Amino acid sequence: MPGITREEVAHLARLARLELKDEELDHFATQLDDIIGAVARVSDVADEDVPPTSHPLPLTNVMRSDDVRPSLTPQEALSGAPAQEQQRFKVPQILGED
């Protein structure tokens, strides 16, 4: 597979709206070519019998079950509020919208 050219790096830089110097184009072309080669080696190792994964170990949900338990009444929750309206906390308007 041919390596990435400095013209391709310049094109990518233009798309990303990056201004690169000539020596940076050469430097990034080498680095990007190394990265593409590393990805290609990983692809060579992966076989059809190896499913793609995002994590090496299976993930499980570590959250507790959503059980209904006793909690505060609206009056108890609002008892310490400086202002309330229609069983809700009343706060100053900040966006200037009605």
All heavy atoms as an XYZ file, in Angstrom:
756
protein
N       0.848     -1.179      0.000
C       0.000      0.000      0.000
C       0.893      1.241      0.000
O       1.790      1.365      0.829
C      -0.888     -0.038      1.261
C      -1.647      1.240      1.506
S      -2.866      1.137      2.827
C      -1.878      0.951      4.276
N       0.677      2.143     -0.943
C       1.510      3.349     -0.990
C       1.244      4.233      0.227
O       0.143      4.266      0.770
C       1.077      4.038     -2.287
C      -0.265      3.474     -2.612
C      -0.321      2.113     -1.997
N       2.302      4.941      0.640
C       2.181      5.812      1.801
C       1.369      7.060      1.500
O       1.099      7.390      0.340
N       0.982      7.742      2.548
C       0.230      8.987      2.387
C       1.190     10.067      1.891
O       2.336     10.154      2.341
C      -0.474      9.386      3.693
C      -1.429     10.545      3.458
C       0.506      9.710      4.793
C      -2.403     10.778      4.580
N       0.756     10.850      0.945
C       1.622     11.865      0.350
C       1.465     13.191      1.071
O       0.486     13.418      1.796
C       1.267     12.076     -1.133
O      -0.059     12.617     -1.214
C       1.332     10.763     -1.905
N       2.437     14.068      0.846
C       2.337     15.395      1.486
C       1.196     16.192      0.872
O       0.621     17.044      1.523
C       3.678     16.116      1.462
C       4.138     16.664      0.175
C       5.587     17.148      0.198
N       5.914     18.158      1.157
C       5.727     19.453      0.976
N       5.179     19.882     -0.130
N       6.072     20.321      1.897
N       0.827     15.885     -0.393
C      -0.332     16.552     -1.003
C      -1.623     16.151     -0.296
O      -2.524     16.962     -0.107
C      -0.421     16.234     -2.497
C       0.641     16.904     -3.352
C       2.001     16.218     -3.234
O       2.051     14.998     -2.926
O       3.013     16.910     -3.446
N      -1.705     14.874      0.086
C      -2.883     14.411      0.826
C      -2.937     15.055      2.211
O      -4.006     15.427      2.689
C      -2.875     12.888      0.952
C      -3.121     12.179     -0.371
C      -2.895     10.694     -0.290
O      -1.911     10.258      0.347
O      -3.713      9.961     -0.880
N      -1.787     15.203      2.849
C      -1.737     15.878      4.149
C      -2.146     17.340      3.985
O      -2.911     17.879      4.795
C      -0.331     15.773      4.782
C      -0.240     16.608      6.056
C       0.015     14.325      5.065
N      -1.679     17.984      2.927
C      -2.054     19.378      2.679
C      -3.562     19.486      2.446
O      -4.209     20.429      2.924
C      -1.292     19.923      1.470
N      -4.133     18.511      1.731
C      -5.578     18.506      1.494
C      -6.338     18.338      2.817
O      -7.304     19.068      3.084
C      -5.941     17.388      0.519
C      -7.397     17.272      0.248
N      -8.113     18.226     -0.445
C      -8.289     16.317      0.607
C      -9.382     17.857     -0.514
N      -9.514     16.707      0.122
N      -5.899     17.404      3.647
C      -6.533     17.218      4.955
C      -6.400     18.476      5.813
O      -7.342     18.861      6.523
C      -5.902     16.027      5.687
C      -6.204     14.649      5.114
C      -5.350     13.590      5.786
C      -7.680     14.326      5.258
N      -5.247     19.126      5.741
C      -5.039     20.356      6.510
C      -5.991     21.452      6.036
O      -6.554     22.185      6.858
C      -3.585     20.820      6.386
N      -6.171     21.551      4.733
C      -7.129     22.547      4.216
C      -8.536     22.256      4.696
O      -9.280     23.150      5.090
C      -7.083     22.583      2.687
C      -6.004     23.464      2.110
C      -6.188     23.692      0.614
N      -6.224     22.465     -0.170
C      -5.151     21.777     -0.558
N      -3.948     22.210     -0.245
N      -5.274     20.670     -1.261
N      -8.939     20.972      4.662
C     -10.273     20.596      5.125
C     -10.464     20.922      6.605
O     -11.549     21.315      7.025
C     -10.518     19.103      4.893
C     -10.643     18.649      3.449
C     -10.749     17.133      3.384
C     -11.849     19.304      2.779
N      -9.385     20.752      7.380
C      -9.441     21.030      8.819
C      -9.134     22.493      9.130
O      -9.098     22.887     10.290
C      -8.458     20.130      9.561
N      -8.916     23.276      8.069
C      -8.596     24.697      8.205
C      -7.348     24.915      9.074
O      -7.302     25.780      9.936
C      -9.783     25.473      8.761
C     -10.977     25.409      7.822
C     -12.177     26.107      8.408
N     -13.347     25.772      7.624
C     -13.982     26.629      6.850
N     -13.568     27.852      6.748
N     -15.046     26.259      6.180
N      -6.338     24.076      8.791
C      -5.048     24.197      9.472
C      -4.027     24.745      8.489
O      -3.988     24.342      7.329
C      -4.567     22.823      9.970
C      -5.438     22.123     11.004
C      -4.909     20.726     11.267
C      -5.490     22.921     12.289
N      -3.217     25.632      8.967
C      -2.143     26.175      8.143
C      -0.850     25.497      8.565
O      -0.372     25.693      9.683
C      -2.054     27.689      8.339
C      -1.118     28.366      7.380
C      -1.154     29.880      7.523
O      -2.222     30.417      7.874
O      -0.113     30.501      7.303
N      -0.295     24.661      7.669
C       0.918     23.914      7.983
C       2.078     24.389      7.121
O       1.899     24.700      5.948
C       0.693     22.416      7.745
C      -0.392     21.742      8.585
C      -0.514     20.274      8.184
C      -0.099     21.864     10.063
N       3.263     24.396      7.725
C       4.485     24.733      6.991
C       4.936     23.502      6.212
O       4.493     22.383      6.464
C       5.572     25.154      7.979
C       5.204     26.375      8.787
C       6.275     26.668      9.809
C       5.806     27.815     10.702
N       6.571     27.909     11.928
N       5.865     23.709      5.255
C       6.338     22.610      4.422
C       6.949     21.487      5.250
O       6.695     20.306      4.995
C       7.362     23.113      3.403
C       6.702     23.918      2.291
O       5.474     23.762      2.104
O       7.403     24.698      1.617
N       7.763     21.833      6.239
C       8.392     20.779      7.053
C       7.353     20.036      7.902
O       7.501     18.844      8.180
C       9.512     21.346      7.942
C       9.083     22.417      8.928
C       9.183     23.834      8.368
O       9.449     24.006      7.172
O       8.983     24.760      9.161
N       6.262     20.724      8.283
C       5.193     20.059      9.029
C       4.441     19.070      8.133
O       4.044     17.999      8.595
C       4.217     21.081      9.608
C       4.798     21.920     10.732
C       3.847     23.005     11.194
O       3.237     23.684     10.346
O       3.729     23.170     12.429
N       4.269     19.417      6.861
C       3.608     18.503      5.930
C       4.386     17.198      5.815
O       3.807     16.107      5.855
C       3.456     19.157      4.555
C       2.459     20.304      4.442
C       2.551     20.957      3.073
C       1.052     19.827      4.720
N       5.704     17.310      5.684
C       6.536     16.110      5.589
C       6.476     15.300      6.887
O       6.353     14.075      6.866
C       7.988     16.486      5.279
C       8.133     17.112      3.898
O       7.346     16.743      2.994
O       9.012     17.979      3.732
N       6.555     15.998      8.004
C       6.536     15.341      9.319
C       5.212     14.612      9.537
O       5.190     13.440      9.931
C       6.782     16.390     10.409
C       6.791     15.841     11.800
N       7.807     15.048     12.271
C       5.890     15.962     12.804
C       7.547     14.706     13.516
N       6.380     15.247     13.867
N       4.094     15.276      9.254
C       2.788     14.665      9.457
C       2.523     13.549      8.457
O       1.837     12.576      8.770
C       1.676     15.710      9.407
C       1.657     16.625     10.605
C       1.467     17.976     10.443
C       1.816     16.129     11.887
C       1.443     18.826     11.541
C       1.797     16.958     12.989
C       1.611     18.323     12.822
N       3.063     13.670      7.245
C       2.895     12.597      6.264
C       3.537     11.314      6.781
O       2.951     10.230      6.691
C       3.502     13.005      4.928
N       4.723     11.438      7.368
C       5.405     10.273      7.940
C       4.605      9.701      9.100
O       4.398      8.489      9.199
C       6.817     10.660      8.417
O       7.539     11.220      7.317
C       7.563      9.472      8.971
N       4.133     10.578     10.001
C       3.377     10.114     11.164
C       2.066      9.451     10.755
O       1.708      8.392     11.274
C       3.091     11.273     12.119
C       4.300     11.729     12.899
C       3.938     12.788     13.931
O       2.923     13.473     13.812
N       4.766     12.911     14.950
N       1.343     10.068      9.832
C       0.075      9.490      9.393
C       0.292      8.155      8.681
O      -0.508      7.228      8.821
C      -0.674     10.469      8.491
C      -1.295     11.669      9.207
C      -1.824     12.678      8.198
C      -2.396     11.228     10.145
N       1.368      8.048      7.938
C       1.684      6.785      7.276
C       1.951      5.698      8.317
O       1.508      4.552      8.163
C       2.880      6.964      6.351
C       3.036      5.802      5.393
O       2.004      5.349      4.858
O       4.174      5.355      5.196
N       2.659      6.032      9.397
C       2.906      5.075     10.483
C       1.602      4.642     11.137
O       1.394      3.462     11.444
C       3.846      5.670     11.531
C       5.264      5.849     11.016
O       5.611      5.223      9.992
O       6.016      6.623     11.643
N       0.700      5.595     11.362
C      -0.586      5.290     11.992
C      -1.410      4.369     11.093
O      -1.978      3.373     11.546
C      -1.355      6.588     12.306
C      -0.639      7.365     13.408
C      -2.802      6.301     12.695
C      -1.150      8.776     13.612
N      -1.466      4.682      9.807
C      -2.229      3.857      8.861
C      -1.634      2.449      8.802
O      -2.362      1.449      8.743
C      -2.265      4.526      7.474
C      -3.123      5.791      7.548
C      -2.785      3.567      6.416
C      -3.049      6.677      6.321
N      -0.315      2.354      8.856
C       0.335      1.042      8.866
C       0.002      0.246     10.116
O      -0.236     -0.966     10.049
N      -0.046      0.913     11.269
C      -0.387      0.228     12.521
C      -1.824     -0.286     12.483
O      -2.107     -1.406     12.914
C      -0.185      1.171     13.709
N      -2.729      0.514     11.954
C      -4.132      0.079     11.833
C      -4.232     -1.099     10.873
O      -4.985     -2.051     11.114
C      -5.025      1.257     11.390
C      -6.421      0.788     11.041
C      -5.072      2.322     12.472
N      -3.471     -1.078      9.809
C      -3.490     -2.183      8.847
C      -2.984     -3.466      9.497
O      -3.529     -4.553      9.243
C      -2.657     -1.830      7.621
N      -1.949     -3.361     10.360
C      -1.440     -4.551     11.045
C      -2.495     -5.129     11.987
O      -2.635     -6.343     12.095
C      -0.165     -4.218     11.812
C       1.058     -4.117     10.903
C       2.355     -4.077     11.684
N       2.441     -2.975     12.625
C       2.815     -1.740     12.339
N       3.141     -1.421     11.093
N       2.882     -0.813     13.270
N      -3.244     -4.277     12.662
C      -4.312     -4.748     13.538
C      -5.380     -5.455     12.710
O      -5.906     -6.501     13.098
C      -4.923     -3.587     14.346
C      -6.189     -4.021     15.068
C      -3.914     -3.044     15.345
N      -5.700     -4.912     11.565
C      -6.693     -5.537     10.685
C      -6.215     -6.897     10.203
O      -7.019     -7.811     10.022
C      -6.983     -4.633      9.489
O      -7.545     -3.424      9.914
N      -4.908     -7.056      9.984
C      -4.362     -8.338      9.552
C      -4.490     -9.387     10.654
O      -4.721    -10.566     10.376
C      -2.891     -8.202      9.160
C      -2.710     -7.413      7.868
O      -3.702     -7.269      7.126
O      -1.585     -6.937      7.626
N      -4.342     -8.973     11.899
C      -4.414     -9.902     13.024
C      -5.848    -10.361     13.256
O      -6.100    -11.518     13.546
C      -3.846     -9.246     14.308
C      -4.096    -10.113     15.517
C      -2.360     -8.971     14.141
N      -6.795     -9.444     13.138
C      -8.199     -9.790     13.367
C      -8.671    -10.754     12.291
O      -8.517    -10.520     11.102
C      -9.045     -8.523     13.366
N      -9.234    -11.854     12.734
C      -9.718    -12.874     11.805
C     -11.245    -12.840     11.788
O     -11.879    -12.191     12.612
C      -9.221    -14.251     12.274
C      -9.178    -15.246     11.144
O      -9.661    -14.940     10.053
O      -8.645    -16.351     11.365
N     -11.832    -13.558     10.838
C     -13.294    -13.562     10.723
C     -13.962    -14.157     11.955
O     -15.099    -13.835     12.270
C     -13.747    -14.324      9.466
C     -13.574    -13.548      8.176
C     -12.128    -13.532      7.702
O     -11.397    -14.512      7.967
O     -11.726    -12.545      7.081
N     -13.266    -15.056     12.666
C     -13.887    -15.679     13.832
C     -13.753    -14.826     15.095
O     -14.225    -15.204     16.160
C     -13.315    -17.078     14.074
C     -11.819    -17.051     14.379
O     -11.156    -16.079     13.981
O     -11.328    -18.012     15.002
N     -13.109    -13.662     14.984
C     -12.984    -12.747     16.121
C     -13.973    -11.609     15.925
O     -13.814    -10.790     15.020
C     -11.540    -12.181     16.231
C     -11.437    -11.210     17.390
C     -10.539    -13.305     16.365
N     -15.034    -11.555     16.759
C     -16.029    -10.492     16.579
C     -15.472     -9.132     16.995
O     -14.659     -9.049     17.922
C     -17.182    -10.916     17.497
C     -16.530    -11.757     18.551
C     -15.362    -12.430     17.884
N     -15.886     -8.064     16.318
C     -15.443     -6.731     16.726
C     -16.010     -6.403     18.109
O     -17.160     -6.733     18.419
C     -16.033     -5.807     15.660
C     -16.897     -6.640     14.797
C     -16.754     -8.057     15.175
N     -15.196     -5.786     18.948
C     -15.634     -5.431     20.296
C     -15.205     -4.018     20.624
O     -14.239     -3.493     20.074
C     -15.028     -6.372     21.350
O     -13.607     -6.298     21.262
C     -15.457     -7.806     21.167
N     -15.929     -3.416     21.538
C     -15.536     -2.094     22.016
C     -14.811     -2.195     23.355
O     -14.134     -1.270     23.772
C     -16.755     -1.178     22.145
O     -17.663     -1.723     23.081
N     -14.975     -3.342     24.041
C     -14.329     -3.563     25.340
C     -13.838     -5.009     25.404
O     -14.512     -5.908     24.898
C     -15.324     -3.316     26.481
C     -15.832     -1.923     26.530
N     -15.121     -0.883     27.064
C     -16.989     -1.379     26.094
C     -15.815      0.226     26.971
N     -16.959     -0.044     26.375
N     -12.703     -5.228     26.048
C     -12.192     -6.598     26.115
C     -13.020     -7.495     27.026
O     -13.036     -8.701     26.867
C     -10.774     -6.422     26.658
C     -10.791     -5.120     27.365
C     -11.797     -4.270     26.652
N     -13.720     -6.925     28.000
C     -14.550     -7.693     28.918
C     -16.000     -7.255     28.781
O     -16.279     -6.084     28.498
C     -14.089     -7.464     30.367
C     -12.635     -7.833     30.672
C     -12.251     -7.416     32.081
C     -12.422     -9.320     30.483
N     -16.942     -8.158     29.010
C     -18.351     -7.754     28.904
C     -18.705     -6.730     29.979
O     -18.214     -6.797     31.105
C     -19.121     -9.051     29.098
C     -18.157    -10.040     29.637
C     -16.778     -9.555     29.334
N     -19.538     -5.776     29.597
C     -19.977     -4.757     30.542
C     -21.303     -5.167     31.158
O     -22.168     -5.730     30.493
C     -20.148     -3.410     29.828
C     -18.899     -2.802     29.226
C     -19.250     -1.510     28.496
C     -17.876     -2.520     30.303
N     -21.456     -4.868     32.429
C     -22.725     -5.117     33.098
C     -23.177     -3.830     33.749
O     -22.361     -2.981     34.127
C     -22.599     -6.210     34.174
O     -21.585     -5.821     35.101
C     -22.227     -7.541     33.563
N     -24.477     -3.688     33.902
C     -25.032     -2.499     34.534
C     -24.783     -2.583     36.033
O     -25.212     -3.531     36.693
C     -26.536     -2.416     34.234
C     -27.120     -1.100     34.665
O     -26.467     -0.302     35.312
N     -28.358     -0.874     34.288
N     -24.097     -1.600     36.590
C     -23.759     -1.620     38.005
C     -24.715     -0.766     38.835
O     -24.494     -0.567     40.016
C     -22.305     -1.141     38.235
C     -21.325     -2.106     37.600
C     -22.108      0.266     37.709
N     -25.768     -0.277     38.211
C     -26.709      0.569     38.939
C     -27.724     -0.298     39.670
O     -28.035     -1.408     39.256
C     -27.401      1.517     37.967
C     -26.402      2.476     37.335
S     -27.046      3.443     35.969
C     -28.555      4.085     36.548
N     -28.241      0.224     40.754
C     -29.235     -0.506     41.528
C     -30.562     -0.526     40.779
O     -30.803      0.280     39.892
C     -29.412      0.140     42.902
C     -30.004      1.537     42.839
C     -30.368      2.036     44.238
N     -30.725      3.430     44.235
C     -31.898      3.907     43.825
N     -32.824      3.108     43.376
N     -32.141      5.207     43.865
N     -31.428     -1.411     41.175
C     -32.746     -1.466     40.548
C     -33.554     -0.244     40.979
O     -33.336      0.329     42.049
C     -33.472     -2.748     40.941
O     -33.618     -2.785     42.358
N     -34.471      0.140     40.155
C     -35.266      1.347     40.398
C     -36.508      0.965     41.199
O     -37.580      0.733     40.655
C     -35.649      1.983     39.065
C     -36.206      3.385     39.236
O     -36.094      3.942     40.343
O     -36.762      3.915     38.255
N     -36.350      0.885     42.520
C     -37.445      0.511     43.402
C     -38.051      1.755     44.035
O     -37.342      2.679     44.436
C     -36.940     -0.407     44.525
C     -36.352     -1.702     43.975
O     -36.871     -2.191     42.960
O     -35.377     -2.192     44.565
N     -39.370      1.765     44.144
C     -40.071      2.873     44.795
C     -39.844      2.745     46.300
O     -40.061      1.686     46.889
C     -41.578      2.832     44.464
C     -42.308      3.941     45.204
C     -41.785      2.956     42.959
N     -39.383      3.852     46.909
C     -39.145      3.875     48.356
C     -39.764      5.138     48.927
O     -40.009      6.105     48.190
C     -37.639      3.845     48.638
C     -36.974      2.589     48.111
C     -35.565      2.438     48.583
N     -34.725      3.511     48.062
C     -33.418      3.562     48.207
N     -32.794      2.615     48.854
N     -32.724      4.553     47.712
N     -39.988      5.170     50.211
C     -40.549      6.385     50.815
C     -39.619      7.582     50.582
O     -38.391      7.451     50.618
C     -40.624      6.050     52.304
C     -40.547      4.560     52.388
C     -39.793      4.111     51.185
N     -40.218      8.723     50.301
C     -39.427      9.933     50.070
C     -40.180     11.135     50.616
O     -41.243     11.001     51.229
C     -39.147     10.099     48.576
O     -40.370     10.197     47.871
N     -39.639     12.316     50.391
C     -40.249     13.547     50.902
C     -41.545     13.872     50.159
O     -41.654     13.628     48.958
C     -39.282     14.717     50.743
C     -37.953     14.641     51.490
C     -37.086     15.835     51.121
C     -38.182     14.604     52.986
N     -42.467     14.462     50.882
C     -43.654     14.995     50.229
C     -43.274     16.325     49.590
O     -42.235     16.910     49.933
C     -44.780     15.234     51.253
O     -44.349     16.260     52.151
C     -45.122     13.967     52.024
N     -44.069     16.820     48.653
C     -43.749     18.129     48.079
C     -43.626     19.218     49.151
O     -42.739     20.066     49.069
C     -44.916     18.406     47.136
C     -45.406     17.050     46.747
C     -45.206     16.192     47.968
N     -44.472     19.187     50.158
C     -44.406     20.198     51.222
C     -43.097     20.092     52.003
O     -42.474     21.106     52.323
C     -45.601     20.052     52.187
C     -46.940     20.388     51.580
C     -47.494     19.259     50.699
O     -47.063     18.119     50.786
N     -48.428     19.619     49.818
N     -42.644     18.866     52.301
C     -41.381     18.689     53.022
C     -40.194     19.144     52.166
O     -39.265     19.781     52.666
C     -41.197     17.220     53.407
C     -42.171     16.730     54.456
C     -42.103     15.225     54.655
O     -41.828     14.492     53.685
O     -42.320     14.804     55.800
N     -40.227     18.835     50.883
C     -39.127     19.220     50.001
C     -39.039     20.731     49.852
O     -37.949     21.296     49.774
C     -39.294     18.569     48.628
N     -40.181     21.407     49.815
C     -40.217     22.857     49.620
C     -40.148     23.640     50.924
O     -40.104     24.868     50.898
C     -41.485     23.249     48.858
C     -41.564     22.733     47.420
C     -42.969     22.915     46.870
C     -40.555     23.454     46.556
N     -40.105     22.960     52.050
C     -40.169     23.661     53.339
C     -39.002     24.625     53.553
O     -39.162     25.646     54.216
C     -40.237     22.650     54.485
O     -39.037     21.904     54.544
N     -37.841     24.355     53.008
C     -36.696     25.236     53.194
C     -36.453     26.183     52.025
O     -35.488     26.952     52.031
N     -37.331     26.148     51.026
C     -37.144     26.985     49.844
C     -37.481     28.435     50.163
O     -38.471     28.712     50.838
C     -38.013     26.489     48.702
N     -36.681     29.385     49.682
C     -36.985     30.797     49.921
C     -38.263     31.242     49.210
O     -38.961     32.124     49.685
C     -35.772     31.557     49.388
C     -35.024     30.578     48.551
C     -35.431     29.209     48.960
N     -38.576     30.619     48.074
C     -39.801     30.965     47.348
C     -40.299     29.713     46.635
O     -39.522     28.887     46.178
C     -39.534     32.067     46.336
N     -41.624     29.600     46.553
C     -42.224     28.464     45.868
C     -43.498     28.902     45.172
O     -44.101     29.913     45.526
C     -42.509     27.318     46.840
C     -43.348     27.728     48.041
C     -43.596     26.562     48.966
O     -44.234     25.608     48.573
N     -43.073     26.649     50.179
N     -43.842     28.135     44.123
C     -45.045     28.452     43.355
C     -45.563     27.159     42.745
O     -44.811     26.446     42.081
C     -44.696     29.462     42.256
C     -45.871     29.931     41.431
C     -45.441     30.968     40.394
O     -45.173     32.118     40.798
O     -45.364     30.611     39.214
N     -46.814     26.835     42.953
C     -47.467     25.636     42.418
C     -46.668     24.360     42.716
O     -46.397     23.552     41.836
C     -47.708     25.769     40.916
C     -48.614     26.906     40.539
C     -48.758     27.054     39.033
O     -48.083     26.382     38.261
N     -49.635     27.947     38.617
N     -46.263     24.204     43.947
C     -45.480     23.060     44.421
C     -44.158     22.885     43.662
O     -43.694     21.783     43.406
C     -46.296     21.764     44.338
C     -47.424     21.698     45.325
C     -48.046     20.311     45.388
O     -47.918     19.501     44.484
N     -48.733     20.052     46.492
N     -43.548     24.021     43.301
C     -42.240     24.012     42.631
C     -41.356     25.084     43.261
O     -41.841     26.055     43.818
C     -42.400     24.308     41.135
C     -43.166     23.258     40.382
C     -43.164     23.596     38.890
N     -43.873     22.612     38.131
C     -45.105     22.767     37.662
N     -45.767     23.888     37.881
N     -45.663     21.806     36.969
N     -40.035     24.894     43.132
C     -39.101     25.928     43.558
C     -39.248     27.118     42.625
O     -39.277     26.955     41.408
C     -37.647     25.426     43.504
C     -37.350     24.344     44.504
C     -37.329     23.020     44.114
C     -37.081     24.653     45.823
C     -37.059     22.017     45.022
C     -36.804     23.660     46.742
C     -36.795     22.336     46.350
N     -39.338     28.307     43.164
C     -39.433     29.510     42.348
C     -38.062     30.180     42.357
O     -37.506     30.458     43.417
C     -40.495     30.464     42.886
C     -40.711     31.673     42.009
C     -41.854     32.512     42.513
C     -42.035     33.704     41.582
N     -43.150     34.535     42.022
N     -37.537     30.412     41.173
C     -36.214     31.028     41.042
C     -36.329     32.256     40.158
O     -37.260     32.382     39.373
C     -35.187     30.032     40.439
C     -34.964     28.852     41.365
C     -35.619     29.554     39.072
N     -35.381     33.190     40.274
C     -35.433     34.389     39.431
C     -35.299     34.027     37.953
O     -34.566     33.107     37.578
C     -34.246     35.223     39.883
C     -33.810     34.647     41.183
C     -34.270     33.232     41.218
N     -36.005     34.766     37.117
C     -35.930     34.569     35.670
C     -34.583     35.063     35.181
O     -34.124     36.150     35.531
C     -37.053     35.358     34.999
C     -37.141     35.157     33.525
C     -38.364     35.867     32.939
O     -39.241     36.292     33.662
N     -38.385     36.007     31.640
N     -33.898     34.254     34.338
C     -32.566     34.654     33.871
C     -32.478     34.813     32.363
O     -31.566     35.430     31.857
C     -31.489     33.646     34.322
C     -31.793     32.259     33.804
C     -31.346     33.630     35.836
C     -30.686     31.262     33.964
N     -33.412     34.266     31.614
C     -33.312     34.312     30.161
C     -34.086     35.455     29.536
O     -33.960     35.711     28.355
C     -33.787     32.988     29.558
C     -32.969     31.774     29.929
C     -33.559     30.510     29.314
C     -31.528     31.928     29.507
N     -34.921     36.141     30.274
C     -35.673     37.243     29.743
C     -36.828     36.835     28.870
O     -37.335     37.638     28.099
N     -37.238     35.573     28.950
C     -38.371     35.099     28.162
C     -39.582     34.964     29.060
O     -39.483     34.738     30.247
C     -38.055     33.724     27.539
C     -36.885     33.781     26.590
C     -36.516     32.391     26.069
O     -37.184     31.422     26.462
O     -35.573     32.312     25.305
N     -40.782     35.099     28.464
C     -41.993     34.929     29.250
C     -42.425     33.494     29.301
O     -42.225     32.702     28.495
C     -43.138     35.772     28.654
C     -42.858     37.271     28.871
O     -42.224     37.604     29.870
O     -43.306     38.062     28.010
